[in-house]
Amino acid sequence: MSKNTHYRKLEAMYNAAPTNRHYLPSIKVEKGRATVQLTVRDDFFHSAGALHGSVYFKMLDDAAFFAANSLVTDVMLVTIAYNVQLMRPVTGGVLTAVGEVTSSSQKLFFANAVIFDSRDRKIAYGAGTFTKSSVALQKVRGYQ
């Protein structure tokens, strides 16, 4: 299987995730990099009228995770730790999370992600650690 085929299969897997039926994000996967986009809606807000932290986390983790899994073609990775820094509130627009692998070993993958708002301002930063699971990618929903 070519690397590009692997990246398209990861994108299909992401799109097949039931949780994404609610968020309606898009993703682009490349070698060691993934970009997730999301249009902000008011049903993502907390009671004070701004984006809930769970949405920041989802975007950061998704971008970093898929950047890391782009380097692994046989099994699905799992997140073992993720740290998030929220920098500014969001009340609308399109958000873009860019994840990049910073380091890897045989079992561990380290990736960072940054979210930018519609005006290209950094609004959140995350750093994660991922490891190989025992789940074959061929058995994961959407990886086709």
C-alpha positions in Angstrom: 0.0 0.0 0.0 1.3 3.4 -0.9 1.7 6.1 1.8 -0.9 8.3 0.0 -3.4 5.4 0.1 -2.7 5.1 3.9 -3.3 8.8 4.4 -6.6 8.7 2.5 -7.7 5.6 4.5 -6.9 7.5 7.7 -9.1 10.4 6.5 -11.9 7.9 5.7 -11.5 6.4 9.2 -11.7 9.9 10.8 -14.8 10.7 8.8 -16.5 7.4 9.8 -16.2 8.1 13.5 -19.7 8.5 15.0 -18.6 11.5 17.1 -17.8 13.5 13.9 -21.5 13.3 12.9 -22.0 16.0 15.5 -18.9 18.2 15.0 -18.7 17.9 11.1 -14.9 18.5 10.9 -12.7 17.9 7.9 -9.2 16.4 7.9 -6.1 16.2 5.6 -3.4 13.7 6.5 0.2 13.9 5.2 3.5 12.3 6.4 3.9 13.3 10.0 1.2 16.0 9.7 -2.5 16.4 9.9 -4.9 19.4 9.6 -8.4 19.4 11.0 -10.9 22.2 10.3 -14.1 22.9 12.1 -16.8 25.6 11.8 -17.7 26.9 15.2 -21.4 26.6 16.1 -23.2 27.9 19.2 -24.1 24.3 20.2 -20.4 23.9 21.0 -20.5 26.8 23.6 -20.5 26.7 27.4 -23.0 28.8 29.3 -20.9 32.0 29.0 -21.2 31.9 25.2 -17.8 30.8 24.0 -16.3 27.5 22.8 -16.2 24.7 25.3 -12.8 23.4 26.2 -13.8 19.9 25.0 -13.8 21.2 21.4 -10.3 22.6 21.7 -9.1 19.2 23.1 -10.9 17.2 20.3 -9.3 19.3 17.6 -5.8 19.3 19.1 -5.9 15.6 19.9 -7.3 14.6 16.5 -4.7 16.6 14.6 -1.8 15.3 16.7 -3.1 11.7 16.7 -3.5 11.5 12.9 -0.2 13.1 12.3 1.4 10.4 14.4 -0.7 7.5 12.9 0.4 8.7 9.5 3.7 7.1 10.3 2.2 3.7 11.3 0.5 1.6 8.7 -0.4 -1.6 10.5 -2.1 -0.7 13.8 -4.1 2.1 15.3 -2.3 4.4 17.8 -3.9 5.4 21.1 -3.4 8.6 23.1 -1.7 8.0 26.4 -1.2 11.6 27.5 -2.3 15.0 26.2 -1.7 18.4 27.6 -3.7 21.4 26.4 -3.1 25.2 26.8 -6.0 27.4 26.0 -4.9 30.9 24.9 -8.0 32.8 23.9 -11.8 32.4 23.8 -13.6 31.6 20.5 -17.2 32.7 19.6 -17.3 32.0 15.9 -15.5 31.4 12.6 -13.6 28.4 11.2 -10.8 26.9 13.3 -7.8 25.0 11.9 -5.7 22.6 14.0 -2.4 21.6 12.6 -0.7 18.6 14.2 2.9 17.6 13.6 5.1 14.7 14.9 8.0 16.0 16.9 9.7 12.7 17.7 9.1 9.0 17.6 10.6 5.7 18.7 9.6 2.1 18.0 6.6 2.3 20.4 6.1 6.0 21.3 5.1 9.0 19.1 5.2 12.6 20.3 3.1 15.2 18.4 2.1 18.8 19.0 -0.8 20.7 17.6 -1.9 24.3 17.4 -5.3 25.7 16.6 -5.6 28.9 14.6 -8.8 31.0 14.3 -10.2 32.6 11.2 -7.8 35.6 11.6 -4.8 33.2 11.8 -4.3 33.9 15.6 -3.1 31.0 17.8 -5.9 30.1 20.2 -4.7 26.8 21.7 -1.7 24.5 21.9 -1.4 20.9 22.7 1.2 18.2 23.1 0.5 14.5 23.1 2.1 11.1 23.5 0.8 8.2 21.5 1.5 4.5 21.5 0.7 1.5 19.3 -2.4 -0.5 20.2 -3.2 -4.1 19.3 -6.0 -3.0 17.0 -5.2 -3.6 13.3 -6.1 -0.6 11.2 -7.8 -3.0 8.7 -10.4 -3.7 11.4 -11.1 -0.1 12.3 -14.4 1.4 11.0 -13.8 3.4 7.8 -10.2 2.4 7.2 -10.9 1.2 3.7 
